[in-house]
Amino acid sequence: MTIAIHCQMCGYDIRVNSIHPGAIDTPMIDQTCSDPGIADRSGLSPVGLGLPLDVANVVCSPRPTSRVS
């Protein structure tokens, strides 16, 4: 979807970005992990669960970046 929007907007000098945060520790994850087959949260993401604040810090970053890793 990001590439399709980029192709539509590139003629207008509009940059298109997308964020793919992976597993974030939210109530939805709590519901998912209540299933017996997914009781261990450590396997949901190779680097562990992120926090909602982690996503907010990337989205609302005060400094422009070419890449956030």
C-alpha positions in Angstrom: 0.0 0.0 0.0 2.8 2.4 0.8 4.4 1.9 -2.6 1.0 2.5 -4.4 0.5 5.8 -2.5 4.1 6.8 -3.2 3.5 6.2 -6.9 0.4 8.5 -6.8 2.0 11.2 -4.7 5.6 11.4 -6.1 4.6 13.9 -8.8 3.5 16.3 -6.1 6.7 16.1 -4.1 5.0 14.4 -1.2 7.0 11.9 0.9 5.2 8.7 2.0 6.3 6.8 5.0 4.9 3.8 6.8 5.5 2.3 10.3 5.5 -1.4 11.0 6.0 -1.7 14.8 5.5 -5.4 15.3 4.2 -6.7 18.6 3.2 -3.9 21.0 2.3 -4.6 24.6 -1.4 -3.5 24.6 -4.7 -5.0 25.9 -5.1 -6.7 22.5 -1.8 -8.7 23.1 -3.1 -9.6 26.6 -6.2 -11.1 25.0 -4.1 -13.0 22.4 -1.8 -14.3 25.0 -4.7 -15.7 27.1 -5.0 -18.5 24.5 -3.3 -21.6 25.8 -1.1 -21.9 22.6 0.4 -18.4 22.9 1.0 -18.2 26.7 4.7 -17.3 26.1 4.9 -13.7 24.9 8.7 -13.9 24.2 8.0 -15.6 20.8 5.8 -12.8 19.5 8.7 -10.6 18.4 12.5 -11.4 18.0 13.4 -8.2 20.1 10.6 -8.5 22.6 7.4 -6.6 23.0 7.4 -2.9 22.3 5.6 -0.3 24.3 3.0 2.1 22.9 5.4 4.9 23.9 8.0 3.4 21.6 5.7 3.8 18.6 4.7 7.4 19.7 8.3 8.4 19.9 8.9 7.3 16.3 5.7 8.9 15.0 6.1 12.2 16.9 9.9 12.5 16.5 10.8 16.2 16.7 13.8 15.6 14.4 13.5 14.5 10.7 15.3 11.2 10.1 16.1 9.4 7.0 15.8 6.0 8.8 14.7 4.9 12.2 16.0 1.6 13.4 
